[in-house]
Amino acid sequence: MLLITGITGHTGKFFLQELINNNYSGPIRCIVRESSDTSMLDKSELKIEKIYGDLEDSNFIEQSLIGISTVMHIYNIHHSPSIVEYAIKNKVERVILVHTTGIYSKFKYASEQYKIIEKQVLELTQNSNSLTKITILRPSMIYGDLCDKNMSKFIKIVDKLRIIPVINDGENLIQPVNARDLGKAFYTVLISPDQTIGKSYNLSGDKPIRMIDAFRLISEGLNKKVYFFSLPIGLGVFFARIIKIFTVGRVDYVEKVQRMGEDRAYSHDEAFSDFGYKPLSFKEGISIEIKEYTERVGKK
């Protein structure tokens, strides 16, 4: 039996769609919350068992893993050590963990916890003499529809503002990945254990793109005339620190601003080599999201 966490989330629903498209025939247990919209699960015609619970509850995790052979853990990297610990106890054969390329950031907050988590996972598998095998998938900046927390914000900014500041001329590289590509990659990894067990993969977008060029593609897609001006990163960090001081730490964008000047481009060559991962171009992917946005705004 396959256990899935995060199936009703942003990338989870695209993974679910791949299971549907490929007529996945095995039994599936999905961990969901009482507040989750499970209508897509209910209409899927897959062999799904829904269980309601909280991944903060270790007893619930242990019980949910009884009778499970494979785990696809999409929801929240911070639960990975507990998932792996109880997977080992329950003799689960395989665990696929969805983590993040944020682990490569040079800034402490963005990477330190992710490194600790992956170290804990590695230690659990090495110290237990377990037969449980791990695969780690690291998506880059995720976008794809208006539920994402990245490009959807940029689309709204470009639509509402005519003058937009960009850090250091927007020269930093990003490599956003469309959630549709992640859904396909998750499914392909699931059905390709021989090629992917014991490995880690970056799941990034097609090619790196400068931040300023991403903004320009969005403005072109919205047919909006926008003017960009460069904000030195030092000045941006200064303003972020002022805001943090005045809000007594409640609003802390310091590191987010710092990362705006950091290249976030990651090769996915190994994923292409092992399981044929070939993501959409950013131009194609962002056009889908812009279309969804304009249709929604037009209906209001």
C-alpha positions in Angstrom: 0.0 0.0 0.0 1.1 3.6 -0.8 0.9 6.3 1.9 0.7 9.9 0.7 1.0 13.1 2.8 0.1 16.4 1.3 -2.1 15.0 -1.4 -4.6 17.9 -1.3 -1.9 20.6 -1.4 -0.5 22.6 -4.3 1.9 20.0 -5.7 0.0 17.1 -4.2 -3.0 17.6 -6.4 -0.9 17.5 -9.5 0.6 14.2 -8.3 -2.9 12.9 -7.7 -3.8 13.9 -11.3 -0.9 11.8 -12.5 -2.1 8.8 -10.5 -5.5 9.3 -12.1 -4.1 9.8 -15.6 -2.0 6.6 -15.4 -4.8 4.5 -13.8 -2.8 3.7 -10.7 -4.2 0.4 -9.5 -2.7 -0.1 -6.1 -4.3 0.8 -2.8 -3.6 4.3 -1.4 -3.8 5.7 2.1 -4.0 9.5 2.2 -3.4 11.5 5.4 -5.7 14.6 5.3 -6.9 17.2 7.7 -10.6 17.7 8.7 -10.5 21.0 6.9 -9.0 19.7 3.7 -11.0 19.7 0.4 -11.0 16.1 -0.6 -13.4 16.3 -3.5 -10.7 15.5 -6.0 -9.8 12.4 -4.0 -13.5 11.4 -3.8 -14.0 11.7 -7.5 -10.7 10.0 -8.5 -12.0 6.4 -8.7 -8.7 5.3 -7.2 -8.5 2.8 -4.3 -8.2 5.5 -1.7 -8.5 5.2 2.1 -8.6 8.6 3.8 -7.3 9.0 7.3 -7.6 12.1 9.4 -4.8 13.2 11.7 -1.9 15.4 12.6 1.7 14.7 11.7 2.7 16.4 15.0 1.3 13.3 16.7 3.9 10.5 16.7 1.4 7.9 17.7 -0.7 8.8 14.7 2.3 8.6 12.3 3.2 5.2 13.6 -0.4 3.9 13.2 -0.7 5.4 9.7 2.3 3.4 8.6 1.0 0.0 9.5 0.7 -2.1 6.3 2.5 0.4 4.2 5.2 -0.5 1.6 5.9 2.9 0.1 5.6 6.5 1.4 5.3 9.6 -0.7 5.9 12.4 1.8 5.0 15.7 0.1 3.8 17.7 3.1 6.3 19.7 5.2 10.0 18.7 5.3 10.0 19.2 9.0 8.1 15.9 9.5 10.6 13.9 7.5 12.7 12.5 10.4 9.5 11.3 12.2 8.2 9.8 9.0 11.4 7.9 8.4 11.8 6.8 12.0 8.4 5.2 12.1 8.8 3.9 8.5 11.8 2.0 9.7 9.9 0.6 12.8 7.1 -0.6 10.5 9.5 -2.1 8.0 8.3 0.2 5.2 10.3 -0.7 2.1 10.7 2.8 0.6 10.2 6.4 1.5 10.2 9.3 -1.0 10.8 12.6 0.7 10.0 16.0 -1.0 12.4 18.5 0.4 13.8 21.7 -1.1 16.7 23.3 -2.9 16.7 25.9 -0.1 19.2 23.6 1.5 21.8 25.1 -0.9 21.3 28.7 0.3 24.2 30.5 1.8 21.9 32.2 4.3 21.6 30.5 7.7 17.8 30.5 8.2 17.1 29.3 4.7 19.4 26.3 4.8 20.5 25.4 8.3 17.3 23.6 9.3 17.0 21.7 6.0 20.6 20.5 6.4 19.9 19.3 9.9 16.8 17.4 8.8 18.6 15.6 6.0 21.4 14.7 8.3 18.9 13.3 10.8 17.3 11.2 8.0 20.7 9.9 6.9 21.6 9.0 10.5 18.3 7.1 11.0 18.9 5.0 7.9 22.6 4.4 8.6 22.3 3.6 12.4 19.3 1.3 12.3 20.5 -1.5 9.9 17.1 -0.8 8.2 16.0 -2.1 4.9 14.0 1.1 4.3 15.3 2.9 1.3 15.2 6.7 0.9 14.8 8.9 -2.2 15.0 12.7 -1.7 13.4 15.2 -4.2 14.4 18.8 -4.0 12.1 21.2 -6.0 13.3 24.7 -6.6 10.9 27.7 -6.4 7.4 26.2 -7.1 4.8 27.9 -9.2 2.0 26.7 -11.5 -1.4 28.2 -10.4 -2.8 30.8 -8.2 -2.3 28.6 -5.1 1.5 29.0 -5.3 3.2 31.4 -3.0 5.8 32.6 -5.5 4.8 33.7 -9.0 1.2 34.3 -8.1 2.4 37.2 -5.9 4.6 38.6 -8.7 1.7 38.4 -11.2 -0.4 40.5 -8.8 2.4 43.0 -8.2 2.9 43.5 -11.9 -0.8 43.8 -12.5 -1.3 46.4 -9.8 1.9 48.5 -10.0 3.4 50.5 -12.8 6.8 51.0 -11.1 8.5 48.1 -9.4 11.8 47.9 -7.6 14.1 45.0 -8.3 17.2 44.1 -6.3 20.5 44.7 -8.1 18.9 45.2 -11.5 17.2 41.8 -11.2 20.3 40.1 -12.5 20.1 37.2 -10.0 19.2 33.8 -11.6 16.1 31.8 -10.6 14.9 28.5 -12.0 11.2 28.1 -11.0 9.6 24.7 -11.4 6.0 24.2 -12.5 3.9 22.1 -10.1 2.7 20.1 -13.1 6.2 19.0 -13.8 6.6 18.0 -10.1 3.4 15.9 -10.2 4.8 14.0 -13.2 8.3 13.7 -11.6 6.8 12.3 -8.3 4.8 9.7 -10.3 7.8 8.7 -12.4 10.0 8.3 -9.3 7.3 6.3 -7.6 7.2 3.7 -10.5 11.0 3.7 -11.0 12.5 2.3 -7.8 15.4 0.6 -9.4 16.7 3.9 -10.9 16.0 6.2 -8.0 16.3 4.3 -4.7 19.1 5.8 -2.5 19.5 8.9 -4.5 18.7 12.7 -4.3 17.5 14.8 -7.1 17.1 18.5 -7.8 13.8 19.2 -9.6 14.2 22.7 -11.1 12.6 24.4 -14.1 13.8 24.1 -17.7 16.6 26.7 -17.6 17.8 29.5 -15.4 16.2 32.9 -16.0 17.1 36.4 -14.6 14.6 37.8 -12.2 14.1 40.9 -14.4 13.3 38.7 -17.4 10.8 36.7 -15.4 9.1 40.0 -14.5 9.1 41.1 -18.1 7.5 37.9 -19.3 4.8 38.4 -16.7 4.3 42.1 -17.8 4.1 40.9 -21.5 1.6 38.2 -20.6 -0.6 40.7 -18.8 -0.1 43.3 -21.5 1.0 45.8 -18.9 3.5 48.5 -19.3 5.8 48.4 -16.3 8.9 50.3 -15.3 11.6 48.7 -13.2 14.2 50.4 -11.2 17.2 48.9 -9.4 17.4 48.8 -5.6 20.8 48.0 -4.2 20.6 45.0 -2.0 22.2 46.8 0.9 19.4 49.4 0.8 16.8 46.7 0.6 18.2 44.9 3.6 18.4 48.2 5.5 14.6 48.9 4.9 13.8 45.3 5.9 15.7 45.7 9.1 13.9 49.0 9.9 10.5 47.3 9.3 11.6 44.4 11.6 12.6 46.9 14.4 9.3 48.9 14.1 7.2 45.7 14.2 9.2 44.3 17.1 10.2 41.3 15.0 6.7 40.4 13.8 7.5 41.3 10.2 11.0 40.0 9.3 11.8 40.1 5.6 15.6 40.6 6.1 16.6 37.2 4.8 14.0 37.1 2.1 15.5 40.4 0.7 19.0 39.0 1.0 18.0 35.9 -1.0 16.6 38.2 -3.7 20.2 38.9 -4.6 21.2 35.2 -4.5 21.3 33.0 -7.6 18.8 30.1 -7.2 19.6 28.0 -10.3 20.1 24.3 -9.9 20.9 21.6 -12.4 18.5 18.7 -12.9 20.7 16.7 -15.2 20.7 13.7 -12.9 16.9 13.6 -12.9 16.9 13.8 -16.6 19.4 11.0 -16.9 17.8 8.6 -14.4 14.1 9.1 -15.2 13.7 11.4 -18.1 12.7 14.5 -16.2 12.1 17.3 -18.7 10.2 20.3 -17.4 8.3 23.1 -19.1 10.0 26.3 -20.1 9.2 29.2 -17.8 7.6 31.1 -20.7 5.1 28.3 -21.3 4.5 27.6 -17.6 3.9 31.2 -16.5 1.5 31.7 -19.4 -0.8 29.1 -17.9 -0.8 30.9 -14.6 -1.3 34.3 -16.1 -4.3 32.9 -18.1 -5.8 31.6 -14.9 -5.2 34.9 -13.2 -6.8 37.0 -15.9 -9.8 34.7 -16.1 -10.3 35.0 -12.4 -9.9 38.7 -12.3 -12.2 39.1 -15.3 -15.0 37.2 -13.5 -14.9 39.6 -10.5 
